[in-house]
Amino acid sequence: MARNPDLPRPAKLTIAKADLLSLLRSVDSNKVSIDRILRLETAFRGRIDNHVSALPGHTSKFSEFNTSPFVLMFYCKQKQYNYVHQIEQDILPAKIFSSMETSAGRMVQSIVLPMYEWESVETTTMHSSGSVIDGRRMEKDYLKLATIKSGPRCLNDEMSKDIATDIVEHSEQWAKEAGVDHIEFTYGVLYGTQVQSNKKDRHILRNVVEAVGSRFVIEHPRDSWGCSFKIRNIRIDVSIRIGAELFSYLGGNLALIELLCSLIRACVVPANPLRKEPNYSISDLRDIISTVSVPKEFNVGILQRSQLEWLFFLARHYCDMIVD
């Protein structure tokens, strides 16, 4: 099948552990960053505790789990289970993961956006002027708007078309309400890379062009992750920002490392080094989280040494390859 010439060919994104350590030193010596990390940590811990306490537990009814009998049996075959009680131990964590994925976007919206001087916009009626907006920030002479999704493959064709329609139909109203003639609209993804995208997010740009009409387009999305159009002297720039690029856009170059540090501090208790290296089922996980390359003298206050493997583990979600 011939490749669409309009599709960009993103390069694989690589993160070096040495660069992460350098960023750690930067935030560790930055009072503003430390204060932000501590406030994020407190907010995450409180919100996560409340969320976990509301998740299905051992007193839940089977109807709450919405399990597929086919998936259950395929998994049973893989594990060579003999009794139902064996698979029951796997159903609960699967439900918890699914529920947490759903709430992650809302949590970041309400906690992270205000920390970087964005207004968190509560969802309103579907397809109203505010329903597609999760964050808003007013600059000197233009308006920034953002919608946030949980992962790089969570979008389908219908959702792509709906978002594009909302952007085109409501841009004029957004500009009028803010008193500006320029809007930056971002479709943001909380983790992943352009390579990992299923490209449904880029379909937003194609659908915008089709909805507004080519004569109003001033920057076509050919081989790029953005486009621009103009309606009644109002310019609208639409961009797709995934993972690290999104957080850099929202809060600057230190935003991602601040986020990762706050999550680790909120969720992972420091511990003594393991005496024996564990076995890993995921073939490359050992290399991803290895701290062998971390200098023995490396020391920061914001994270303990036992938490560094978690930093590398989380950072891998924001790149296609992590290296020493």
C-alpha positions as semicolon CSV with decimal commas, in nm:
position;residue;x (nm);y (nm);z (nm)
1;M;0,000;0,000;0,000
2;A;0,145;0,339;-0,101
3;R;0,231;0,574;0,181
4;N;0,031;0,896;0,207
5;P;0,282;1,170;0,113
6;D;0,109;1,414;0,349
7;L;0,188;1,202;0,657
8;P;0,493;1,311;0,857
9;R;0,770;1,066;0,934
10;P;0,854;1,138;1,297
11;A;1,198;1,035;1,418
12;K;1,220;0,810;1,721
13;L;1,248;1,014;2,038
14;T;1,539;0,917;2,263
15;I;1,589;1,022;2,626
16;A;1,927;0,985;2,793
17;K;1,941;0,894;3,160
18;A;2,230;1,137;3,198
19;D;2,001;1,418;3,081
20;L;1,734;1,314;3,333
21;L;1,992;1,325;3,611
22;S;2,100;1,670;3,495
23;L;1,738;1,786;3,507
24;L;1,706;1,639;3,855
25;R;2,000;1,851;3,968
26;S;1,836;2,156;3,810
27;V;1,507;2,119;3,995
28;D;1,685;2,017;4,316
29;S;1,860;2,354;4,324
30;N;1,556;2,553;4,213
31;K;1,335;2,672;4,498
32;V;1,042;2,744;4,266
33;S;1,059;2,395;4,116
34;I;1,088;2,224;4,454
35;D;0,788;2,418;4,585
36;R;0,587;2,319;4,278
37;I;0,687;1,952;4,309
38;L;0,583;1,945;4,676
39;R;0,248;2,104;4,599
40;L;0,190;1,864;4,311
41;E;0,289;1,572;4,536
42;T;0,039;1,673;4,804
43;A;-0,240;1,722;4,553
44;F;-0,170;1,392;4,375
45;R;-0,150;1,196;4,700
46;G;-0,483;1,327;4,825
47;R;-0,660;1,273;4,494
48;I;-0,512;0,925;4,443
49;D;-0,602;0,816;4,796
50;N;-0,962;0,921;4,740
51;H;-0,972;0,749;4,402
52;V;-0,823;0,422;4,526
53;S;-1,063;0,407;4,820
54;A;-1,355;0,425;4,576
55;L;-1,230;0,147;4,346
56;P;-1,393;-0,199;4,341
57;G;-1,265;-0,417;4,622
58;H;-1,322;-0,758;4,771
59;T;-1,679;-0,668;4,866
60;S;-1,773;-0,576;4,507
61;K;-2,033;-0,753;4,297
62;F;-1,933;-0,935;3,979
63;S;-2,155;-0,706;3,769
64;E;-1,926;-0,411;3,848
65;F;-1,637;-0,555;3,648
66;N;-1,790;-0,581;3,295
67;T;-1,559;-0,867;3,202
68;S;-1,552;-1,039;2,863
69;P;-1,599;-1,417;2,890
70;F;-1,380;-1,461;2,582
71;V;-1,092;-1,258;2,723
72;L;-1,122;-1,442;3,054
73;M;-1,099;-1,779;2,887
74;F;-0,812;-1,682;2,657
75;Y;-0,622;-1,557;2,961
76;C;-0,710;-1,874;3,149
77;K;-0,560;-2,078;2,865
78;Q;-0,243;-1,869;2,868
79;K;-0,198;-1,912;3,243
80;Q;-0,314;-2,276;3,243
81;Y;-0,555;-2,208;3,526
82;N;-0,764;-2,491;3,670
83;Y;-1,003;-2,306;3,899
84;V;-1,206;-1,986;3,888
85;H;-1,045;-1,853;4,208
86;Q;-0,716;-1,827;4,018
87;I;-0,844;-1,585;3,755
88;E;-1,044;-1,394;4,015
89;Q;-0,712;-1,269;4,150
90;D;-0,644;-1,106;3,809
91;I;-0,985;-0,948;3,750
92;L;-0,958;-0,691;4,028
93;P;-0,622;-0,537;3,920
94;A;-0,742;-0,523;3,558
95;K;-1,049;-0,325;3,664
96;I;-0,840;-0,094;3,880
97;F;-0,601;-0,020;3,592
98;S;-0,891;0,055;3,358
99;S;-1,060;0,285;3,607
100;M;-0,739;0,473;3,682
101;E;-0,672;0,529;3,310
102;T;-1,013;0,691;3,277
103;S;-0,953;0,927;3,568
104;A;-0,590;1,018;3,486
105;G;-0,682;1,289;3,236
106;R;-0,924;1,456;3,473
107;M;-0,667;1,441;3,753
108;V;-0,398;1,608;3,544
109;Q;-0,646;1,864;3,421
110;S;-0,753;1,969;3,769
111;I;-0,413;1,944;3,941
112;V;-0,139;2,015;3,687
113;L;-0,295;2,284;3,470
114;P;-0,355;2,538;3,751
115;M;0,000;2,474;3,879
116;Y;0,132;2,620;3,551
117;E;-0,114;2,909;3,540
118;W;-0,371;2,744;3,317
119;E;-0,740;2,753;3,399
120;S;-0,897;2,409;3,428
121;V;-1,225;2,414;3,236
122;E;-1,497;2,182;3,358
123;T;-1,677;1,978;3,093
124;T;-2,011;2,119;2,983
125;T;-2,287;1,994;2,756
126;M;-2,161;1,781;2,465
127;H;-2,069;1,978;2,152
128;S;-2,123;2,311;2,325
129;S;-1,854;2,577;2,289
130;G;-1,683;2,458;2,607
131;S;-1,718;2,082;2,583
132;V;-1,397;2,032;2,386
133;I;-1,188;2,255;2,614
134;D;-1,003;2,121;2,921
135;G;-0,760;2,408;2,973
136;R;-0,746;2,779;2,896
137;R;-0,471;3,038;2,931
138;M;-0,489;3,400;2,825
139;E;-0,168;3,548;2,688
140;K;-0,110;3,915;2,615
141;D;-0,281;3,922;2,276
142;Y;-0,399;3,568;2,208
143;L;-0,582;3,279;2,372
144;K;-0,443;2,931;2,439
145;L;-0,691;2,644;2,454
146;A;-0,621;2,275;2,512
147;T;-0,805;1,946;2,518
148;I;-0,629;1,660;2,696
149;K;-0,653;1,287;2,629
150;S;-0,505;1,005;2,834
151;G;-0,289;0,823;2,578
152;P;-0,151;0,818;2,222
153;R;-0,400;0,560;2,091
154;C;-0,724;0,658;2,263
155;L;-0,879;0,840;1,966
156;N;-1,101;0,696;1,692
157;D;-1,221;0,840;1,362
158;E;-1,552;0,966;1,499
159;M;-1,385;1,145;1,790
160;S;-1,131;1,304;1,553
161;K;-1,411;1,440;1,337
162;D;-1,609;1,569;1,637
163;I;-1,309;1,758;1,776
164;A;-1,236;1,917;1,439
165;T;-1,601;2,019;1,401
166;D;-1,602;2,178;1,747
167;I;-1,285;2,374;1,670
168;V;-1,421;2,514;1,344
169;E;-1,773;2,585;1,470
170;H;-1,676;2,753;1,799
171;S;-1,353;2,940;1,718
172;E;-1,532;3,264;1,644
173;Q;-1,722;3,250;1,974
174;W;-1,405;3,169;2,172
175;A;-1,224;3,464;2,015
176;K;-1,515;3,701;2,075
177;E;-1,550;3,601;2,442
178;A;-1,175;3,650;2,500
179;G;-1,154;3,971;2,295
180;V;-0,875;3,839;2,070
181;D;-0,825;3,765;1,702
182;H;-0,575;3,480;1,751
183;I;-0,625;3,137;1,912
184;E;-0,380;2,852;1,972
185;F;-0,568;2,525;2,007
186;T;-0,380;2,216;2,127
187;Y;-0,489;1,855;2,120
188;G;-0,269;1,717;2,397
189;V;-0,181;1,360;2,492
190;L;-0,055;1,283;2,844
191;Y;0,215;1,037;2,743
192;G;0,365;0,867;2,437
193;T;0,541;0,998;2,127
194;Q;0,451;1,083;1,769
195;V;0,588;0,743;1,663
196;Q;0,352;0,567;1,904
197;S;0,046;0,759;1,783
198;N;-0,211;0,569;1,578
199;K;-0,233;0,890;1,368
200;K;-0,603;0,936;1,449
201;D;-0,497;1,254;1,627
202;R;-0,351;1,388;1,300
203;H;-0,688;1,320;1,141
204;I;-0,811;1,614;1,347
205;L;-0,600;1,840;1,126
206;R;-0,727;1,682;0,804
207;N;-1,085;1,712;0,929
208;V;-1,030;2,077;1,021
209;V;-0,914;2,150;0,664
210;E;-1,215;1,970;0,521
211;A;-1,460;2,141;0,756
212;V;-1,330;2,495;0,711
213;G;-1,262;2,472;0,336
214;S;-0,925;2,498;0,167
215;R;-0,961;2,867;0,081
216;F;-0,957;2,954;0,452
217;V;-0,649;2,742;0,529
218;I;-0,328;2,945;0,564
219;E;-0,099;2,662;0,680
220;H;-0,174;2,310;0,554
221;P;-0,090;2,012;0,779
222;R;0,118;1,838;0,511
223;D;0,405;1,653;0,674
224;S;0,346;1,834;1,004
225;W;0,154;1,813;1,331
226;G;-0,026;2,145;1,297
227;C;-0,234;2,364;1,070
228;S;-0,379;2,715;1,066
229;F;-0,692;2,870;0,924
230;K;-0,864;3,206;0,927
231;I;-1,231;3,290;0,969
232;R;-1,354;3,653;0,969
233;N;-1,002;3,782;1,043
234;I;-0,961;3,538;1,332
235;R;-0,653;3,316;1,309
236;I;-0,669;2,970;1,464
237;D;-0,354;2,758;1,500
238;V;-0,425;2,390;1,571
239;S;-0,146;2,164;1,700
240;I;-0,107;1,805;1,814
241;R;0,128;1,782;2,113
242;I;0,213;1,441;2,255
243;G;0,382;1,354;2,583
244;A;0,696;1,554;2,659
245;E;0,609;1,820;2,401
246;L;0,272;1,877;2,570
247;F;0,419;1,933;2,916
248;S;0,690;2,159;2,779
249;Y;0,415;2,364;2,615
250;L;0,205;2,374;2,932
251;G;0,476;2,457;3,182
252;G;0,820;2,497;3,030
253;N;1,131;2,279;3,005
254;L;1,116;2,158;3,366
255;A;0,745;2,072;3,372
256;L;0,784;1,705;3,280
257;I;1,062;1,631;3,532
258;E;0,862;1,816;3,798
259;L;0,556;1,605;3,715
260;L;0,752;1,277;3,727
261;C;0,918;1,367;4,057
262;S;0,587;1,462;4,217
263;L;0,421;1,138;4,104
264;I;0,708;0,927;4,239
265;R;0,711;1,111;4,571
266;A;0,334;1,076;4,602
267;C;0,322;0,706;4,517
268;V;0,656;0,533;4,586
269;V;0,805;0,490;4,935
270;P;1,188;0,503;4,935
271;A;1,356;0,172;5,019
272;N;1,695;0,014;5,067
273;P;1,868;-0,127;4,757
274;L;1,771;-0,482;4,667
275;R;2,033;-0,739;4,761
276;K;1,945;-0,958;4,466
277;E;1,835;-0,837;4,124
278;P;1,484;-0,963;4,043
279;N;1,381;-1,151;3,730
280;Y;1,183;-0,957;3,471
281;S;0,926;-1,098;3,228
282;I;0,947;-0,793;2,999
283;S;1,266;-0,849;2,802
284;D;1,399;-0,491;2,798
285;L;1,270;-0,370;3,135
286;R;1,598;-0,448;3,312
287;D;1,789;-0,213;3,081
288;I;1,520;0,056;3,096
289;I;1,530;0,091;3,475
290;S;1,897;0,006;3,531
291;T;2,082;0,252;3,754
292;V;2,428;0,112;3,678
293;S;2,522;0,428;3,490
294;V;2,426;0,657;3,781
295;P;2,747;0,786;3,944
296;K;2,794;0,664;4,302
297;E;2,835;1,021;4,419
298;F;2,507;1,134;4,260
299;N;2,279;1,272;4,528
300;V;1,972;1,495;4,524
301;G;1,718;1,569;4,792
302;I;1,405;1,558;4,579
303;L;1,434;1,182;4,505
304;Q;1,607;0,900;4,690
305;R;1,840;0,665;4,506
306;S;1,593;0,375;4,521
307;Q;1,341;0,595;4,339
308;L;1,566;0,660;4,039
309;E;1,457;0,339;3,867
310;W;1,102;0,472;3,886
311;L;1,215;0,793;3,718
312;F;1,362;0,593;3,428
313;F;1,052;0,371;3,419
314;L;0,818;0,670;3,389
315;A;1,046;0,854;3,146
316;R;1,030;0,556;2,908
317;H;0,661;0,641;2,857
318;Y;0,774;0,971;2,702
319;C;1,023;0,837;2,449
320;D;1,078;0,554;2,204
321;M;1,414;0,462;2,352
322;I;1,593;0,537;2,677
323;V;1,973;0,518;2,686
324;D;2,246;0,579;2,943
